[in-house]
Amino acid sequence: MWSAVAAAIASATGTPFTVERCTGIGGGCINSAYRIEGGGIVYLVKANSPDKADMFAAEAAALEEIANTATVRVPRPICHGANQDASWLVLEYITLVPRGDFSALGQRLAAMHRVIGPRYGWWRDNTIGATPQINPPTADWVAFWREHRLGFQLRLAASNGYGGRLQRGGEKLIAKVPAFFASHHPSPSLLHGDLWSGNIAFDQAGQPVIFDPATYYGDREADLAMTALFGGFPEDFYAAYREAFAPDAAYATRKDLYNLYHVLNHLNLFGGGYLAQAERLIARLLAEI
């Protein structure tokens, strides 16, 4: 793979490149990751099987979409490709640290959410983790969320053998989704799409960096909700975001609706350990109506 990666880098940058050193990087559960170096230049490479080339193409497009807003920093994509052995995505290498300016993250995410698209969805499909994420441009947010987020994950769960209570509750909730939007008509904001604590960090100057996007245009509350799903972000982040772009008063109710999508995705990716959590969220949402 590495000679093909080096050739792709040289073609993309216009500068000859040879991989002189390659070090594996841990932390990912879907792709392998490597730090490569040649001629004093360092890149990050994500690699997978050849059939994942389109996944990397979508990720590169998402990173470009966010980078072009000049709001939150992302690793710049250099190139992506595949051969008979592997697929890969080459990114700008940023030395990351786990702590930094969370207030700046809140402010810059708010600025990114002010970038508005013409429709909900995106110009292409991508993935949420390893799960396909369908993004047809849609004028109606409620229809988009029902069909291409909750409906998609519930159908996938049924095909994975999760029926019974989950599906019965899910069907009731799908029918009642419009009730959560009686007075909320969100703009199609640019979203990261998978914004949990594992997909943010800081550069050596303490400035925020976000990565591993599942980008589309949708209700900005969907990004905010996920920040609270797996441990949450520090209060500095939320205070700065509220000051820059205060959420709707009923956001707290819709937060569970948006996070149900990710819990269902984890059920489909990682198995039944997430089933009870999904059923509880559905029951809680139905009780809100």
C-alpha positions, 0 to 999 in steps of 0.5 A: 500500500505504501508505495501507492500512498506515496505516489498519491501524495506526490500527485496531490501535492506536486512534490515527490514523496517517499515513506521513510518512517511509518508508525501505527496509531491506536484509538480507532475502532473502524480504521487503522491509522498511521503516522508517516514521515518523509523528507521532513513532512508528516502525514496521518493516514487512515486505512481500511479494506479496498471496499471502503474507498467511498467512505474515505472519499465522503470523509475527505469531502466533509472535511473540505466542507468544514474547512472551507467555512474557516470556523472550526479547524479540521485536518486538511485532506491531502488525497484518498485512493485505493488499490487491490490491497487497501483504501486510504485517506491521507490527512494533514498531521496535527499533534493533538492534546486532550485539553484546551480552550473549550470556550473557543470550541463552543464559539467556533461550533456556533459559527459553523452552525450559522453556515446554512445550506439550501436543503437538509441532507447533503450532496452525497451519502456518507457513513456514521461510524461504519453504518451507511448514512443516507443524505438526500437533499430534502425540504422538510426536516421532520420528514428527513429525520423520520425517514433517513435517520430514525426510520433507517436505523430502526429498519436496520435494527429489525434486520439485525434481529432487534424486534419486539418492544423496540420496534413497537415503540419505534413505530409509535415514535416515528408517527409522533415525531412531528409533535416535537417540532410544532414550534421549531423550524430549524435552518439547515445548518452545517453539522459535524454529525458525529460530535462526541468527545472522541472526535474533538481535541486541541492543537498544541496551542490549545485551539480546538480541532474536530475530525471524523465527521459524518457531515450533513445539513440539519438542525444544529441541535442534533450536533449539540445533543451528541456532545452530551451523549457520552460523558458530555463536554465541560460547561465552558463549551456550553456557556460559550455556545449559548452566548454565541447562538442560544438554542431553542427553549425546547431543545432539552426535550428534543435532545433525546430524540436526536441522541436516539439516532446514535444509540440505535446506531451503536446498537446496530454496530456493537450489539445488544448492550445498547438495546435497553438504552434505546428502549428507555429513550423511546419510552421517555420520548413517548411520555413527553408527548 
